[in-house]
Amino acid sequence: MGGVIKGRTLEEKVEQLCEHQAIESVLNRYSRAFDRCDVEAAKATFWPDAWDDHPGFCGNAAGMCEQSDEVHRQNWDSTQHYIANNEIDLDGTTAHVESYFFLAARLKDSFEMLLVGGRYLRRVEKRGDEWRIAASVCVLDWSSDKNVLESLMKISSVSSRGPDDWVYHRPLQVTRGSFEGHVLLED
């Protein structure tokens, strides 16, 4: 595991750096799409057959994008999704990516803020010349609001500090059997 550039020649190393940059661009477009409530742009960061496990949702990623867009519009006047500490483990046309995130959200008709933090664990695939997300698990770690954290932890994948943590699941799969207690929606 690890995002080490493994090329032997300068050309191989440059190619791998370009692949890393293309993957990070997908992650940034994902965040911008949700912050702008652009559901079509959010869907475009996923392959059509991609699956996502997000708080309160486990199913096809397009459905998650629609549900999350609705949640954003109903609950918040503005949001900022910050992505940091991207660890990209590139293996040919597949990459396993761990990204730390925090969400800053201004509550609807208010100046009150909510902060939530965790990690996105993703399998990103290159098909043809394009990288997109093929599988994604949103793992929650903390919130500025204890009540929000308690309610989210009931409907989310949670972090672990050992070998059972999601980061070690290779290849990352989002399957119905793995998510007892989640809201599972049909494709």
Buried (B, 14 or more C-beta within 10 A) or exposed (E): EEBEBEEEEEEEEEEBEEBBEBBBEBBBBBBBBBBEBBBEBBBBBBBEEBBBBBBBBBBBBBBBBBBBBEBBEEEBEEBEBEBEEBBBBBEEEBBBBBBBBBBBBBEEEEEEEBEBBBBBBBBBBBEEEEBBBBBBBBBBBEBBBEEBBEBBBEBBBEBEEEEEBBBEBEEBEBEEEBBEEBEEEEE
